[in-house]
Amino acid sequence: MNIAPNILNAVNEWLTPTFDQETQAAVKELMTTSPKELEESFYKNLEFGTGGMRGVMGIGNNRINKYTLGKNTQGLSDYLHKVFPNEPLKVVIAYDCRHNSNTLAKVVADVFSANGIQVYLFSDLRPTPELSFALKYLKCQCGIVLTASHNPPEYNGYKVYWQDGGQIVPPQDKEIVNVIESLGYDKIKFNANESLIQYIDTEIDKAFIKSSIENASFNTPAEAKDNLHIVFTSLHGTSIKSIPDVLSQAGYKNVHIVPEQAIPDGDFPTVKSPNPEEPEALTMALALADKTNSDIVVGTDPDCDRLGVAVRNNDGKMILLNGNQTMVLMTSFLLKQWKKAGKLNGKQFVGSTIVSTPMMMELATSYGVECKVGLTGFKWIAKMIKDFPELEFIGGGEESFGFMVGDAVRDKDAVAATLLICEVAAQAKAAGSSVYKELLQLYVENGFYKEFLVSLTKKGMEGLQEINQMMIDLRENPLKEINGQRVIMVEDYQSSIALNLLDGSESTMDIPKSNVLIYYTEDGSKICARPSGTEPKIKFYISVNAEIESVSDFDEAESFLDQKIQNIIADMQLN
């Protein structure tokens, strides 16, 4: 078989005594039986993306295994000693329901402890937002969570958090990567110092639940809570450890949990994908909602940082909200509550991202509050809190079903967000309204913004090349017209240049570089192209809008915008 030199070098390294006999045997097996799989496993190193490192589990430097995670952890240990030379070092580690998460978490704990670092390791799986909370609660310098979010069962991952509770951001991420890449696998210290590994659970759980309730409760009367019927599903993930307790202790008694999905299971047996962004994932929850005549459905992904929400429309039918809709509903509710409490004085802000709905800007402006917009990923919203300590953070979100309430957790947090959307629903119902009616009223007041995501999966080496070529074409031959509308502006976040196509002028964008392109057309449409940092996908985010004078205009306006979205997809050949 003909193996490329770079792949052969990597393979040969994994056949040395640095790697255990089991690993060497697995590499030899791939060489003889699965040459294509061998290529995929060794053609590159797994890289940090927007959500840390995520990949398929298996043998090789392009896979998640004890050696790739061990190398990450050794490099991170060296970096911690360098950055905090005179401090006792502490890290906290959590993991989700995925296969091997518990054993990989112990490997990570072993390497940290072998480097003289105190480790707090959760004794069982926990939601990712609890890791962010625990990091600050325990005053650690660093935190790790083993998770692959909503990826398929064969995936796992490794997310790194810093002492503010947020994920690592530039230049720190590059500094850490440089240290990791300069290491040989033979430098990994796998021999644990067990005296430095402390298991944690109940104390942190209680503090996290208390904090979640304090941050996401807004004086909802007990009667309103009693009248709200909720269906909740953890989709076989970690949220079962927190959300039922949070809802119960917050006073919500009528919570119906989907029993078939309540047991954590890395195979996610009842769904094609454990992703609340996918309508199919909430099929069982919607059926239970109809059976129990519930008002709202909430489903969370395996690591409990994203939530999907369904509510009843004006005809009483359950409909799924998208991430932009839940984001504007929760943001509007928070702004209203802050205003009612007399807490808005021009020194607050909400956070969003460049691929999320522009309606967030309209909402914030209507309350005299700043809306800060960053790159995709909640690490950028967490960074806003750190960068602007003089401002209070109210809340923020992104289109991919994530939301953050206050700053106790510095990452998207489906625990607090679940309670918050139930507060929205309970108060709306008590006032003779509904979540759906509140959403339509927001469209009347701020403009009707409708978004749609096209996600194209391109797997493996060839897929990566195809994605790269699509971005090159969009950069080097920018579209002049989309759906009969002139393109008036192109923002290239890789070059940090915004090009005005009407007059040819250029301006520099003060935002970190990223492989993202955004097209704006003369009718106010916005199309963003972005390769995923954690999945083999290229994503196109489409936003269109229209003014509506009253709720009665909604159906006609929605049909118009739906057609416009389909026309854009056809014109850009994205189907």
DOLOVEX-681868 format. One record per residue: x, y, z of N, C-alpha, C in turn. Coordinates in steps of 0.05 Angstrom, whole numbers, plus 5000, padded with zeros to 4 digits. Example, Ala and Ser with C-alpha at 12.3 -4.5 7.8 and 13.67 -1.06 7.14 Angstrom:
2
526448865156524649105156526449345156 525749555142527349795143525850015157 
***
This chain:
575
501749765000500050005000501750255000 500950464986502450714983501550915004 503250975024502551155045504251415042 502851645044504251905041506351925063 508652055058510852075077510052185104 508452395105507652515131506052315147 504252155133502651965147504351735157 506351645140508051425147509751495171 510751745173512351835196510651825221 508151915219506451915243505851625252 505351455232504751165238507151035252 509451085241511950955252512351045281 511751305286512151395314510351245333 507851185324505951035341506650745344 508650655330509550375332512050345350 512850565363515150565381514250495409 516150425427515450345454514250565471 514250815461512851025475509850955479 508850805460505950735460505650445470 503550385484503250125496502749915474 503049655482502849435463500049425449 498049485464495249485454494949685431 496149925435495950135415497550055390 499949955394501649875371500249655355 498949465369497549255355495249365339 493849565350491549685336492449835311 494849965312495950105289496649895267 497849675275498549475255496149355242 494049325258491449215248490349405226 490449665231489449865212491149845186 493749805189495549805166494749575147 493949355158493349115142490449095132 488649205148485849165142484349415133 485249655141483749905136485550135128 486850115104488650335096487350605096 484850625087483450885087483050995115 482250815133481950905161484650985173 486750845165489450915174490151205165 489551265140490051535130488551745146 485951695150484251885165485151915193 486351715205487151715233489851865237 491451885216494151995219494852235201 493052315183493852515163494352795175 493252845199493653105212493253075242 494053275257493553285285490753405290 489353295310486753425317487353705326 485653885319486154175324483954285343 484754495357482754645374481054805355 478354785359476454955344475055145363 472655235355471155415372470355295398 470055025399469254895423471354715434 473954785430476154615439476754405419 477654175429478453955411476153745411 475353665387473153475385473753295361 473353035365473852855342472852575348 473252395328472552115331474551975349 473551805366475251645384476651425368 479151365374480551155361483551195364 485051045348487951055349489051265329 491051415337492351605318492251885328 493852055315494052335323491752505314 489952395296487552535288485152415302 485552295324483352165339483552235368 481252205382481152245411481951985424 484151995441485051755455486751845479 487751655494489351725518491851875511 492951835487495451965481495052255471 493052295454492552565444491552745468 489852635485488952785508491152815529 492752605531495052615549497052835541 497552845515499353055505498253335510 495653365505494353625511494753695540 494253505557494353555586497253615595 499153465584501953515591502753805583 502053875558502654145549501254355566 498754305573497254495590498554515618 499454285628500754285655503354465654 504954425633507354585630506754875628 504554935613503755215609502755345636 501255185651500355285677502655355696 504655175697507055225713508455475704 508455525678509855765668508356015674 505656015671504056255674503556315704 503356115721502856155749505156035765 507656155763510056025774510056005804 508756185818508956185847506256135861 504456005846501855945858501455645860 499955555881499155275881497055235859 497555045841495855005818493454815823 491154895814488754735817487154725791 486254485784484454455761482054295769 479854335754477454175759476654035733 475753795735475153635711472253515713 470753555691468153425689467953275663 465953105661465552945637462652885633 461952815608459152765601458652465598 456452395585455452115583456751955561 458552075546459651935523461351695530 461551515511463251275515466151365522 467351245541470051295550470551555564 468451725567468851985580469951955608 468951765623469951735651472851645652 473551445635476351345634478251555623 477351705603479151915592479452145612 477352205627477452415648479552335669 479652075676481551985696484451995684 484751945659487351975646488352265649 486552445642487152735644487852805673 486252705692486852765720489552655728 490252415719492752285725495152455715 494952555691497152715680497452975695 495253115701495453355717496753305744 495853095758496953025784499852945783 500652815761503452735758505252975754 504053195747505453445744505253625769 504353515791504253655816501953855818 499753805803497453985803495153855818 493954005836491553915851489253885832 487953655832485753595814483153545829 481053685821478353635831476853495808 476153245812474853085791472053005800 470053085783467353005790467052705791 465652605811465452315815463652175795 462052335780460252225760459852435739 458352375718457952565697456452815707 457053045696455753295704455453475679 453453665680453153855658455554035654 456154095630458454275624458254545639 455854675641455854925656456654905685 456254665697457054635724460154635727 461454545706464454565705465354855706 464055025690464755305690464255435717 461955365729461355465756463355365777 463955105776465754985796468555105794 469455175770472155285766472455535784 470455715782470555965798470055905828 468155725833467455665861469855555876 471455385863473755255875476355415872 476055645858478355825853480655685839 479955535818481955395802483055575780 485355515770486455665747485455555720 484455305720483855175695481654965700 480154915679478154695680478054555654 477354295655477054125631474353985632 473053975609470653805607471053615584 470553365588470653155567467853135555 467553235531464953235518465253275488 463353175473463153235445460453355438 459253485459456753625455454653445443 453653525419451453365406452453205382 455153165380456153005358455252715359 455652565338454852275338456352125360 455451875366456451715388459451655387 460551645362463451575360465351805367 464252035374465852275380466252305410 468552435417468852545443470552805440 471052935462472553195460473653295486 474953525484476553625507476353935505 474954055524474654345525476154455548 477554675543479354795564478155065572 477855095599476855335611478955465628 478855735630480855885646479655985671 481256125687480356185715477956375717 477256515695474856685696472356515691 472656255685470356075680469656045651 470956205634470456195605472556015591 471855945566473755785551476155955543 478355825537480755975529480356115502 481556355500481356525476484056615468 484456725444486956835435487857055454 490457095458492656935446493256675462 491856645484492456425502492256145489 490056115472489655855460492055785442 493055975427495355925409497855865426 498256005448500555955465500455675476 498055585484497755315495498255105472 497155155449497454975426500454955419 501855175420504755175413506254995433 505555015458506954845478506254555473 503754495467502954215462504354105437 504454265416505654165391508654135393 509954275412512854245415513553995431 511553865443511953625459512053375443 513753185452513552915441511752755459 510652535448508952365464510452235487 513052215484514652085505514952265530 514052515528514252705550511852695569 509752545561507352535577507852385603 507052505625507252375651504552255658 504351995655501851855659501551745688 503751735703503651615729502451805750 500051745758498551925775499751955803 499352195815499752235843496952245856 495952005864493151985873492452165896 494452245912493952425935493152705926 493652765900492853025890490253025875 488852795874486252775860484052745881 482352955881480052955900477452935885 475752755893473152725879471152915891 469553045874467553245883464753165873 462753255887460053215878457953385893 456953295915454553415928454853715934 457053795946457454075954457254255930 458554185908458554345884455754345872 454454115872451754095860449854285874 449854285901448054465916448554755910 451154835909451855115903451055185875 451455005856450755065828447755095825 446254915837443254935835442255185848 443355255871442555505884443155745867 445555755855446255975838444455995813 443855765801442155765777439355875783 438255805806435655905814435756205819 437856295833438156585839438356745813 439756645794440256795769437956805750 436356595750434256565729431356575740 431056665765428356695776427656985778 425157055771424257335770421457375781 421257315807418757375822416257265808 416357035797413956915785412256805808 409656885809407956795831407656485831 407356375855407056085858404755975841 402556125840400256035825400856015795 402456205785403256195757405055955751 406755885770408455645767406755395768 404755395785403055155788401355105762 400855325748399155305724400755235699 403355225701404955165677405654865677 405154745655405754455652408154435632 410254295642412754285627413453995620 414353955596415653695588418553745585 420153575597423053595596424353335587 426253355569427853115562430853185563 432353005574435353035575436652915551 435152785533436252655509438652465516 438352315538440352125547442852255558 442752525564445152665572445252735601 446952935607447753005635445753185649 443953315634442153505647440353385667 439953125666438252985685439353015713 441953075715443253115741442553385755 441553575739441053845750438353955745 437353945720434954095713432454015729 431853755732429553695749429653815777 432053805789432353925816432054225815 433154355795432854645793429954725790 428454595772425654655768424054605793 424554385806423154315831423654515853 426154575858426854765879425955045873 425655105847424655375839421655395841 420355165847417455175851415755075829 416954945808415354835786414754545792 412154485796411354215805410554035782 409454155760408354005739410453955716 412353795722414553745703414353445695 413953395670413753125659416353055645 417852865655420352785643419952555624 421152565600420852345581422452105592 421151895602422551685616424551535599 423851485574425651325556428251465551 428451735555430851885549432151995574 431251905598432252015623434851875633 435451645622437851505630440251575612 442451685623444751755607445751515591 446251555566447051335548448551455524 451151385521452751495500451951395472 450251195470449251105444446751265435 445551425453443251585447441151425431 440151205443438651005427436051085416 434851295427432151375417432051595397 434451705389434551925370436751875349 436351995326438451975305440752155313 440152375326442252565335441252685361 442952695382442052815408442353115408 441353235387441753525382439053665382 438453835402435853965404435354155381 437454215364437054365340435554205319 435653945321434253765302431453705311 429453775296426653725304426153435313 427353245299426952955305427652885334 429653025345430552965372428453005393 426553175387424453245407421753095402 421852905383419352765376417952645400 419352495417418152365440417152575460 418652785463417852995482415253135473 415053185447412653305436410253125439 410652865435408452675439407452675468 409352695487408652705515407252965522 408053185509406753445513403853435505 403253305483400453285474398853095493 400152895502398852705520398152835547 399953015556399553145582398453425580 397853515555396853785550398753995562 401353955558403254135569403554395553 404654595565404954865552407554895538 409654755548412354805537413954545539 415754515519417554285518420454395518 422154285535424954355535426654095533 428454095514430353875511433153985510 435053835522437853925523439653725510 441953825501443853645488445453495509 447153295501448453115521450053255543 451353485537452953615558451453845570 448953885562447154075575448054365573 449154435549449554725546447654845525 446354685509444354785490441554685498 439554845491436754755496435054815471 433254625466431254655446428554695460 426954875449424354945461422154925441 419854815450417454805434415154925451 413455075438411155205452408655175434 406355235445403955215430403455475415 402655445389402055685373399155765379 398155955364395456065369393255855363 393955645349392055435344392255205364 394055235383394355035404396254805396 397554835373399454635363402254685372 403654475381406454505389408254565365 409754785367411754845346414454885359 416554815344419254845353420255125347 421455255367422755515363425655465355 426755645340429555625333431255775354 433855745352435655865372435456175373 435056295350434756585350432156675364 430056525360427456595373427656565403 428756345413428956315442430856535453 432856605438434756805447433457085450 431857165430430557425432428357425454 426957195457424957185478426157215506 428357065511429557075537430957345542 432257455521433557715524431557935529 429357935514427258135519426158115547 425657865557424557825584426557935604 429157875601431157975620431258285620 431258405596431258695594428858815608 426558695603424058795616424258775646 425358555656425558515685427558705697 429758755684431758945693430659225694 429159295673427859565672425859595694 424259385698422159395720423459435747 425859315751427259335776428859585779 428759755758430260005758433259975757 434159755745437059685744438459775718 436959895699438259975674439160265676 441760315674442760585675444860645654 444860495632446760535611449460395615 449660245637452160105642451859805641 449959715624449459435620449859355591 450159105586450259015558449158725556 448358665531447658385524449658295503 449958035500451857935481450657765459 451857765435450957595413453357535395 452857405373454957335355454357425326 456457425309456157525282454257355265 453757105272452056935256449156925267 448657075289446057065302444257295291 441757295299439857485288440557775294 440357945274440758235279438658355297 436458205302434358295319435358355347 437558225356438658275382439458565385 440558675363441358965364438859145367 436759075353434259235355433159225383 433058985395432058955422433659125442 436259095441437959235460437659535457 437559635432437259915427434660025439 432559865437429959955447429959995478 431859865491432059905520434460075528 435760195508438060365514440460205525 440659955517442759775526444559705503 447159685508449059615486448859315480 449059245454449258965446451958925434 453658775448456358715438456158455421 457458465398457358235380460158125375 460457865379463057735376463057515356 465257375354465357145336463656915347 463256715331461656485339462956335363 461356255382462356115405462156275430 461256145451460756295476463256385490 465656285482468056385494468356685489 467256785466467457065460465557235477 463257125483461457265501462557275529 463857055538465157045564467457255565 468857275542471057475541470057755543 467657805532466458075535466258155564 465357965581464958015609467658085622 469657935614472357985625473558255615 473058315590474158555578472858815586 470358795595468859035603467859015631 469659005651468758975679467059205689 467259435676465659665684462659635677 462059445659459259405650458159145662 455559155668454158915678453058755654 453558495656452558315635449758215642 447858265625445058185631444657895621 445357835597445057575585445857575556 445857345544446657345516446457065504 446457055478446256795465447256785437 446956555424447656525396445556345383 445556345357443456215342443355905347 445655795355445755505357444755405384 442555525393440955425416442455455443 444155655445445555695470444755965482 444655975509444056225523445456225550 446156475559447556505584446156725600 445456665624443956855642445856955663 446557215662448457325681451157195678 452957245697455757155694456756945713 454856815728455756605746456956365731 455856315708456956115689457956265665 460356215656461556365633461556195608 459356065603458955905579455955865575 455255775551452455725547451455525568 449055575578448155435602445255365600 444655105593441955025590440554975617 441954975639440654945665439155205672 440655425674439355675680437455765658 438155705633436455785610433755635611 433755385619431255235621429455355641 430555435664428855565685427855835674 429655985661428856245650426556225630 426656045611424556025591421955935604 422155775626419755705641418555945656 420256125666419356375678417856545657 419056555633417756705611414956585605 414856325604412356185597410256215619 411156185644409256205667408056485670 409756685667408756965670406957035646 407656945622406057005599403256875602 403156625610400656485614398956615635 400156695657398756825678397457095670 398757215650397757475640395857445616 395057185611393157135590394457135562 397057115562398557105536399756825534 401856805517403456555514406156635504 407956445504410656495494410456565464 408756425449408456475421407456765416 405356845431404257115427406357325434 407957275455410057465462412057495440 412757275426414557285404413457455381 410957405374409757555352409757855359 409157925384409158205392411958325389 413958175395416758275392417258325362 416158165344416558215315415258475307 412858535318411458785311413159025321 414258995345415659225357418559265346 419859045337422659065330423258995301 421258905286421758805259421758495260 420658375239420558085237423057985224 424857865240427257745229426957445228 427557335205427357035203430056925193 430956725207433556605201433356315192 435256225177435355945168438255855165 438755615173441555505172441655285151 443555305133444155085114446854975123 446954715129449354585139450054365120 452354385107453254185088455554025100 455153765103457153585115459053485093 461653515099463753425080465953285097 465853015097467552865116470252805104 472152765122474852675114476652875101 478852775090480852945076479653085052 478152935036476953055012474953265019 473353205040471353395049472653655059 474853635073476253875083477254045060 478253915039479254055015476854195001 474654065000472254174987471254425002 471254405029470354635045472254875041 474954815041476955025037476555155010 475954994989475655104962473155284960 471055204974468555364974469155644986 470655655008471355915020473156075002 475055944989476856084970475256214948 473456054936471756164914470156404923 468956384947467256604957468956854963 471556814970473257034975474357164949 475356994932476757094909474857184887 472457064886470457144867467857214881 467857434897465457504913463057544896 460757444906458257474892457457764891 456557844867455758124864452758154868 451357934866448457944868447457674880 445457684897444257444909441257474907 439857294894436957294892435957564880 437457664860436657904846437258154862 438458134885439158364901442158414901 442858674897445758734897446958684924 449358574923450958554948452258824952 451758934976452859204981455259205000 455658985014457858975033458758685036 461458635037462558375043464458415066 463958265088465758275111467358015111 470058045110471857815111473257815138 472557625155473657625182476457495183 477257385161479957275160482057495154 481157685137482957915131482358155148 480058145163479058365179478358615162 477558555137476858775119473858765112 472458995114469759015105469859175079 468859055057468959185031466159285023 466059555019463559675009463459654979 461659494968461659454939460259684924 459059864938457760094925459760304917 461760344935463760554928466660444928 466960184934469560064933471360114957 470260254977471860325001472160075019 474360085034474859865053475159975081 474359825101474759905129475759655144 477259715165478359495182476459435205 475959165209474259085231475859005255 475159125278476659075303475458835317 476058595307475058345318477058135311 477457935328479457735322478957595295 481157505282480857385256479557105258 477957045237476556795236475756735208 475556485201474956405173471956435168 471056685166468156745163467856965142 465856935125465057135105462157205109 461557465109458657545110458057735087 455957665072454857825050452357975060 452158235054449758385059448558485033 445958455029444758545004443058805009 442258924987440959184989438159175003 436958935003434358915016434558835046 436958845057437358785086437858495092 438158325072438758045077441758015084 442257805099445057755109445557455105 447757395092448557115087451457075097 451756895116454356845128455356565120 457856545112459056285106461256235126 461155995139463055935160463555635162 466055545158466655255164466455215194 465354985203465254925231468054875242 468454955267470954905280471154635294 468754495296468754245311467454015296 466354065273465053855257465853875228 465753665212466453675184464253805167 463654055173461454195159462154475151 460854575131460854855125457954955128 457655175142455055275149454455545135 452055575126451055825114448755925131 449056155143447056275160445656495144 443056465140441456655124439556805142 439557065140437657235156436257425137 433657425138431957615122430057745141 428857975132427058115151424958275136 422858335151420658505140419358655163 418158875157416659025177413758915177 412658885202409858815203408559015223 406159105216404759305232403159185254 402258945251400658815272401058515270 400258375291400558085293399057945269 396858075260395357955238396857945212 399058095210400758095186402757875186 403057725208405257535211405257315190 402957185186402856955168403757025140 402757255130403357335103406357405101 407357545121410157625122411957375123 411157175139412756935141412956785115 410656765101410756635074412556775055 412557035056414257195039417257145046 417857145072420657105080421656825075 419856625079420556345073421256315044 419756435026420256414998422956554991 423456775004425956924999428356745007 428156605030430256435039430756205019 428556085009428855864989430055974963 429456214956430556334932433556384935 434356464959437256514964438756244963 437556034975438855774975439155674946 437155704930437255614902439255774887 439256034891441056214876444056154882 444556094908447356034916448055734913 446055574903446455294898447355144924 445855194945446555074971444854834978 443154744958441454514964442654254953 
***
